[in-house]
Amino acid sequence: MDAIISLRGLPAMLAAGMRDTALLPEYVIPAFKLSYPDAPVVEIPDAGHFPTGDAPQTLLALLELFLQTSSRPKTHPPTTTHPNLMENTQMTERNPILITGAGGQIGGVSRLMVDMLLEQGHPVRAFVRRDDERAQSMREAGADVFVGDLLKPADVAAALKGVKRIYFSMTPQPYYADALTLMAAAARAQGDIEAFVHLSNYEQSYMTLEKMTAPEEERRSWLGGLVADWSPQQRAHWICERVLDWSGLPTINVRATLFAENPHLTWMQLGPLSNGELRLPFGNQRLAPIAVHDLAEVSVTMLVDPTPHISKSYELTGPELKDMYGFAEDYAAALGRQIVYIPEELEAWNEAFLDETVLKESLGDPATARHVAEHLRIQTRLIASGRYGVLSDQLETLLGRPPRTLRWALQNNTNLRQLASAPSL
């Protein structure tokens, strides 16, 4: 360090390999800027500890530019960066917004939020589990991609470095509450957190300890007669909200109802819809699904300007409360063909559509497959019992415009658009 300090008067530039696991960029970059506050920092996302081998052409171009600019009279420091990350030089100057669950499907809440925040010029750190093509596409869009495990304290603490605003979401799984608790503990230990936005679920608006500990028959009656308990995932969200309450963090709970893009309403229906049928076990019950795009937009609004929302919980639904016959009309409009609603027997539908073997192939883990299957089975029973027949105007108030409808969400769903373009049978 003394040697570095003695060189402060000389031109300098840091080219940091963002995949370096020996000299972690989250520590090296701030240390460098302490010694060279006016020097440029260039982040090379696809390089590790040896950029000379991982990205030689990029490094040569940077060295050439550095030699050219360092011989000129000192003016404003250059802001050159890797060509795929032209905005990332600024990321070391401002606090990135941490978005978890960003490696999920294209069109998911977290991924949409990453895109929206970047479009608005905000620095984003996208937490992903795997370094795959989805992670690379976010790098190319300008995000600071952090590859790690939300169940590993060291990864969580490292991802939080320099972060003041957090959005937490995660695929339903048995360790969901563990992951949020780790994030909350690390955020509290780090301090100076401005907002912790938690994607919860609508059930939390009526899940109280009193109701959860009532006698079984009383619980069953209150839940509509088909179940006596909430799902493991719903209980995890209840625990998470308590953890955040106790943490003292500036929290915002986003309690969303059934997504318009929920498996019940999208890929599980592809077979029946191809035959002109909407097969669901919901009888005449009504739902008001929320479009993922609206959920992402309102969450971004809270992260960008959190102050009015701190310590609040929002119960959000879509704009229209419809039964399945109304849904069938929306599917018909989206697909350009006649769709007829066929009410199904509840448990027969659960057995036919919620196959743990299929879920295991999709999710890659037997325990997660069991957890998701149980959550979806109980959610199906709650819907069939009328527990989702609610409508709120909070989403429109937060958005400042009418929310997107189920029909809009169906028309913009990738799977359904492919089905719409296929010839009808």
Solvent accessible surface area in square Angstrom, and as a share of the most:
residue,aa,sasa,rsa
1,M,139,0.62
2,D,120,0.62
3,A,71,0.55
4,I,74,0.38
5,I,75,0.38
6,S,87,0.56
7,L,87,0.43
8,R,121,0.44
9,G,80,0.77
10,L,108,0.54
11,P,81,0.51
12,A,23,0.18
13,M,41,0.18
14,L,31,0.16
15,A,28,0.22
16,A,9,0.07
17,G,6,0.06
18,M,51,0.23
19,R,105,0.38
20,D,14,0.07
21,T,123,0.71
22,A,68,0.53
23,L,104,0.52
24,L,66,0.33
25,P,8,0.05
26,E,41,0.18
27,Y,110,0.42
28,V,45,0.26
29,I,11,0.06
30,P,69,0.44
31,A,43,0.33
32,F,33,0.14
33,K,37,0.16
34,L,143,0.71
35,S,7,0.05
36,Y,25,0.10
37,P,93,0.58
38,D,83,0.43
39,A,13,0.10
40,P,14,0.09
41,V,2,0.01
42,V,0,0.00
43,E,7,0.03
44,I,0,0.00
45,P,5,0.03
46,D,62,0.32
47,A,0,0.00
48,G,13,0.12
49,H,76,0.34
50,F,137,0.57
51,P,23,0.14
52,T,94,0.55
53,G,59,0.57
54,D,78,0.40
55,A,10,0.08
56,P,58,0.36
57,Q,138,0.61
58,T,25,0.15
59,L,25,0.12
60,L,107,0.53
61,A,61,0.47
62,L,7,0.03
63,L,80,0.40
64,E,103,0.46
65,L,56,0.28
66,F,43,0.18
67,L,120,0.60
68,Q,86,0.38
69,T,28,0.16
70,S,37,0.24
71,S,94,0.61
72,R,143,0.52
73,P,117,0.74
74,K,168,0.71
75,T,114,0.66
76,H,143,0.64
77,P,42,0.27
78,P,50,0.31
79,T,69,0.40
80,T,46,0.27
81,T,6,0.03
82,H,9,0.04
83,P,92,0.58
84,N,64,0.33
85,L,3,0.02
86,M,118,0.53
87,E,125,0.56
88,N,1,0.01
89,T,11,0.07
90,Q,72,0.32
91,M,16,0.07
92,T,41,0.24
93,E,106,0.47
94,R,115,0.42
95,N,67,0.34
96,P,6,0.04
97,I,11,0.05
98,L,0,0.00
99,I,0,0.00
100,T,0,0.00
101,G,29,0.27
102,A,1,0.00
103,G,20,0.19
104,G,33,0.32
105,Q,122,0.54
106,I,118,0.60
107,G,31,0.30
108,G,15,0.14
109,V,13,0.08
110,S,7,0.05
111,R,26,0.10
112,L,37,0.19
113,M,0,0.00
114,V,0,0.00
115,D,42,0.22
116,M,24,0.11
117,L,0,0.00
118,L,37,0.18
119,E,144,0.65
120,Q,104,0.46
121,G,42,0.40
122,H,46,0.20
123,P,10,0.06
124,V,0,0.00
125,R,28,0.10
126,A,0,0.00
127,F,5,0.02
128,V,3,0.02
129,R,140,0.51
130,R,159,0.58
131,D,65,0.33
132,D,38,0.19
133,E,134,0.60
134,R,74,0.27
135,A,0,0.00
136,Q,53,0.24
137,S,38,0.24
138,M,0,0.00
139,R,10,0.04
140,E,96,0.43
141,A,57,0.44
142,G,6,0.06
143,A,0,0.00
144,D,21,0.11
145,V,21,0.12
146,F,36,0.15
147,V,65,0.37
148,G,8,0.08
149,D,20,0.10
150,L,15,0.07
151,L,59,0.29
152,K,113,0.48
153,P,85,0.53
154,A,79,0.61
155,D,35,0.18
156,V,1,0.00
157,A,42,0.33
158,A,13,0.10
159,A,0,0.00
160,L,1,0.00
161,K,76,0.32
162,G,42,0.40
163,V,1,0.01
164,K,49,0.21
165,R,60,0.22
166,I,0,0.00
167,Y,0,0.00
168,F,0,0.00
169,S,16,0.10
170,M,28,0.12
171,T,79,0.46
172,P,44,0.28
173,Q,33,0.15
174,P,51,0.32
175,Y,116,0.44
176,Y,3,0.01
177,A,16,0.13
178,D,71,0.37
179,A,0,0.00
180,L,0,0.00
181,T,57,0.33
182,L,49,0.24
183,M,0,0.00
184,A,2,0.02
185,A,58,0.45
186,A,20,0.16
187,A,0,0.00
188,R,147,0.54
189,A,90,0.70
190,Q,74,0.33
191,G,28,0.27
192,D,106,0.55
193,I,18,0.09
194,E,68,0.31
195,A,0,0.00
196,F,0,0.00
197,V,0,0.00
198,H,0,0.00
199,L,15,0.08
200,S,6,0.04
201,N,19,0.10
202,Y,25,0.10
203,E,5,0.02
204,Q,10,0.04
205,S,45,0.29
206,Y,28,0.10
207,M,6,0.03
208,T,59,0.35
209,L,107,0.53
210,E,142,0.64
211,K,62,0.26
212,M,38,0.17
213,T,95,0.55
214,A,15,0.12
215,P,93,0.59
216,E,89,0.40
217,E,118,0.53
218,E,103,0.46
219,R,39,0.14
220,R,75,0.27
221,S,84,0.54
222,W,88,0.31
223,L,1,0.00
224,G,39,0.38
225,G,37,0.36
226,L,79,0.39
227,V,10,0.06
228,A,13,0.10
229,D,63,0.33
230,W,6,0.02
231,S,0,0.00
232,P,36,0.23
233,Q,4,0.02
234,Q,1,0.00
235,R,95,0.35
236,A,10,0.08
237,H,14,0.06
238,W,43,0.15
239,I,80,0.40
240,C,0,0.00
241,E,2,0.01
242,R,53,0.20
243,V,24,0.14
244,L,2,0.01
245,D,88,0.45
246,W,188,0.66
247,S,14,0.09
248,G,68,0.66
249,L,21,0.11
250,P,32,0.20
251,T,13,0.08
252,I,0,0.00
253,N,10,0.05
254,V,0,0.00
255,R,32,0.12
256,A,5,0.04
257,T,9,0.05
258,L,5,0.03
259,F,56,0.23
260,A,1,0.01
261,E,40,0.18
262,N,18,0.09
263,P,36,0.23
264,H,0,0.00
265,L,0,0.00
266,T,3,0.02
267,W,107,0.38
268,M,10,0.05
269,Q,0,0.00
270,L,53,0.26
271,G,45,0.43
272,P,17,0.11
273,L,0,0.00
274,S,29,0.19
275,N,97,0.50
276,G,16,0.16
277,E,44,0.20
278,L,0,0.00
279,R,72,0.26
280,L,0,0.00
281,P,7,0.04
282,F,2,0.01
283,G,33,0.31
284,N,117,0.60
285,Q,59,0.26
286,R,124,0.45
287,L,2,0.01
288,A,4,0.03
289,P,5,0.03
290,I,0,0.00
291,A,1,0.01
292,V,7,0.04
293,H,51,0.23
294,D,0,0.00
295,L,0,0.00
296,A,0,0.00
297,E,48,0.22
298,V,1,0.01
299,S,0,0.00
300,V,3,0.02
301,T,59,0.34
302,M,0,0.00
303,L,0,0.00
304,V,51,0.29
305,D,76,0.40
306,P,9,0.06
307,T,110,0.64
308,P,69,0.43
309,H,20,0.09
310,I,48,0.24
311,S,99,0.64
312,K,99,0.42
313,S,42,0.27
314,Y,25,0.09
315,E,31,0.14
316,L,0,0.00
317,T,1,0.00
318,G,1,0.01
319,P,45,0.28
320,E,64,0.28
321,L,38,0.19
322,K,52,0.22
323,D,41,0.21
324,M,0,0.00
325,Y,106,0.40
326,G,15,0.15
327,F,1,0.00
328,A,6,0.05
329,E,115,0.51
330,D,1,0.01
331,Y,0,0.00
332,A,26,0.20
333,A,46,0.35
334,A,18,0.14
335,L,9,0.04
336,G,69,0.66
337,R,41,0.15
338,Q,146,0.65
339,I,12,0.06
340,V,70,0.40
341,Y,8,0.03
342,I,52,0.26
343,P,70,0.44
344,E,45,0.20
345,E,108,0.49
346,L,24,0.12
347,E,77,0.34
348,A,53,0.41
349,W,0,0.00
350,N,3,0.02
351,E,148,0.66
352,A,76,0.59
353,F,49,0.20
354,L,6,0.03
355,D,61,0.32
356,E,62,0.28
357,T,86,0.50
358,V,74,0.43
359,L,12,0.06
360,K,97,0.41
361,E,138,0.62
362,S,89,0.57
363,L,59,0.29
364,G,65,0.62
365,D,56,0.29
366,P,58,0.36
367,A,35,0.27
368,T,19,0.11
369,A,2,0.01
370,R,132,0.48
371,H,18,0.08
372,V,17,0.10
373,A,0,0.00
374,E,57,0.26
375,H,20,0.09
376,L,10,0.05
377,R,51,0.18
378,I,13,0.07
379,Q,15,0.07
380,T,0,0.00
381,R,46,0.17
382,L,0,0.00
383,I,1,0.00
384,A,19,0.15
385,S,22,0.14
386,G,27,0.26
387,R,58,0.21
388,Y,8,0.03
389,G,34,0.33
390,V,47,0.27
391,L,96,0.48
392,S,23,0.15
393,D,103,0.53
394,Q,59,0.26
395,L,2,0.01
396,E,80,0.36
397,T,105,0.61
398,L,34,0.17
399,L,27,0.13
400,G,69,0.66
401,R,66,0.24
402,P,98,0.62
403,P,12,0.07
404,R,58,0.21
405,T,43,0.25
406,L,7,0.04
407,R,90,0.33
408,W,82,0.29
409,A,3,0.02
410,L,2,0.01
411,Q,81,0.36
412,N,68,0.35
413,N,22,0.11
414,T,92,0.53
415,N,56,0.29
416,L,2,0.01
417,R,142,0.52
418,Q,116,0.52
419,L,25,0.12
420,A,36,0.28
421,S,96,0.62
422,A,41,0.32
423,P,121,0.76
424,S,75,0.48
425,L,173,0.86
